[in-house]
Amino acid sequence: GGGKDGKDGTVDGGRMALSGDGEGGSGKGSSSSEDDGIPFACHLSRRPFENPIVTTCGHYFNEKDMMDRIRTAGTGCPICQKDTHGVMNYPTKLVAKKRRLVGRDGTWEEYFEMSKVG
């Protein structure tokens, strides 16, 4: 007899999907394993961050782009339309993510490039 009991491997659901497999996918299901919701670029300009800020509702933009947006379209968030009242905060989480990916001396351009690898 073989001593095989029903436990085949204890690695259940430990999927570490660190590859950018969301290429053009329509975001079905909750497979947001590594997606912390922190973007690699400004939502408004689609360019690397320069002076990033975070809105009260937790969305990230270049300060300049957000200023232009407020001047033309008002203080509503470009992503979720919540009124930001023009409040822009220091993006602690974004800066921490950048530092984690490209190091203390990494640039926003380098951080932006990270979104293309994988």
N, C-alpha and C positions, 0 to 999 in steps of 0.2 A: 503493500500500500504506500501511496504517496501522502505525505502530511500537508496537503493543500487545504487551508481553510479560506473562507470567502473573502478575506481581506486582500484585494489585489492593489497594492500601492496606496499610500496615504496622501498622495498629492491630489487633493480634490479641489478643483476650481481655482488653483493657484496659477492662473494664466497671467503671465507678465507680458502683455502685448506692448512692447516698446517700439514697435514699427508703426510708421504712419500709414496705417491701412485704411484711412478714411478718405481715400482719393475719390472725390466726387460722389461719395455715398450719400444717401438721403437720410442719414442719421436715424435709422430704425433701431429700436431696442435700446437697452441701457448698457451698451458695451463701452461705456466711457471709463476704461480702466485707468489710463494715465492722463486723461483729459481733465485738467483742473479748471478749465474754463478761462485760463489766462492766455491771451493771444500772443502771437509773435510779431504782430504788426498793428498799426493803427487802423481801426475799422473804417475811418473816414477817408484817409489818403491811401490806404493799402500799402503804405511804405513803412520802413523800419521806424521804431520809436526814436525820438530825439529828446524831447522833454515830456515824458509820459506822465499822465495824471490818471487818477481813478475817480469816477463819479460816485455820488452817494449810493447809487444803485449797483455799484460794483463793476462798471464797464470801463475799459481802458482806451485812452486816446492820446494823441499828441496834443499838448497844451495849445499850440498854435491852431491846429485843426479844429479843436473844440471851441476856441475863441471865435474863429471865423464862423463856425456853425451857429454859435449863440447870436452873433451879430446878424446873421441872415435869417435863421429859422427859430430863434428863441432858445430858451433854456431846457427844452425837453431833450431827454437822452436819445441820441440817434439810433440806439439799438432797441430800447424797450419803451421809449416815449415817456418815461416817468420824468416829472419835473425835477431837474437837478438844482434849481434855484441858482444856477451858476456856480455851485460849489464844486471845487476841484481839490482832491486830496493827493498826498504823496502816495504813490503806488507801491507800498511796502512789499506785498506779495510778488508783484511783477519783478521788482528789483531783486528780490531773493531768488526767484526762479532764474533770472538772467545770471546771477552770480553762481548758481548751482550748475548752470550749463556751460558758461563760457569763462567763469572765474571772475575774480575781483576786478581785473583790469580789462575784461572783455568789453567790446563795444556793442552798441545796439545793432549795428550791421551784422556782427558775428552772431549775435543772438537770433537775428532775423534769418540768417543762413541755416541755423539749426532746424528751422521749420521745414527745410527742403531735404534734409538727409533722412536716411532710413527708407 
